[in-house]
Amino acid sequence: MNPGMPPPFDVKLMNIAASLLFMGFFVLLVAAAAWWAVRNPVFAIAGITVQGDTAHNNAVTLRANVAPRLAGNFFTINLTKAREAFEAVPWVRKAVVRRDFPNRLRVQLQEHKAVALWGTDGESKLINNFGEVFEANVGDVEHEELPRLAGPADQAPQVLAMYQAVKPLFEALDLSVDHVTLSARGSWQVELETGALVELGRGTADEVIARTQRFTQSLTQVVSRYNRRPEALQSADLRHADGYAIRLRGVATTVVGEAKK
């Protein structure tokens, strides 16, 4: 046969048939291996290794709560659904689930870090350091030490940011902020540990913070005129254009202009 000539048609046909047979055999082999892997008990999930934050959920409790919700073996388990099962556990903010050959799962957990109570008194919601509201057993934290924040749910990060901004301003006067509330109309209110209510009013965050800073910087000087200390504050209204109104225990309401501070 001349090497420069194309092979006869029957030879081509035999080569194609051989290739198809080989591919078919290979597919059957892969399918058989996959079927064996799926059915083999060696690859059934035998354990879960839990790493990361487990302050509120120990590994034993997590496995007991999540394992019944997991379906499949090492190869067939849906990692997305497994992650969702872990993230449905109270206090778990984020879970990363990986396969650990041949029959285990490895889970890295991040728990919520509660920085405040959220909502009205009696609600069991908390807010974490990312400004995310979550539900958990309030009894799991020392909630007496946590402030209470409230406002529209979609503005929780802004409420947390406002608390973090005004807290040091009042602490400079040895006053602790217990509540920060944002009304549906955008008005801010602070309640101090002493029970004093401070109306911060509306405006951008920068405007409200600046108004609060002017108030806290002048309060000591104002109350000293009446032989009082800042903790004598009963209420304050910062919504006035040119000053603020305060009420002190044992003293009549006083309006202080900014020019007189």
PyMOL commands that set and color helices and strands:
alter all, ss='L'
color gray80, all
select helices_A, chain A and resi 9-39+41-43+59-69+79-87+138-140+143-145+153-171+205-224+230-232+258-260
alter helices_A, ss='H'
color red, helices_A
select strands_A, chain A and resi 47-52+92-100+104-111+114-118+125-128+133-135+148-150+177-182+188-192+197-201+233-237+243-248+251-257
alter strands_A, ss='S'
color yellow, strands_A
deselect
rebuild
show_as cartoon
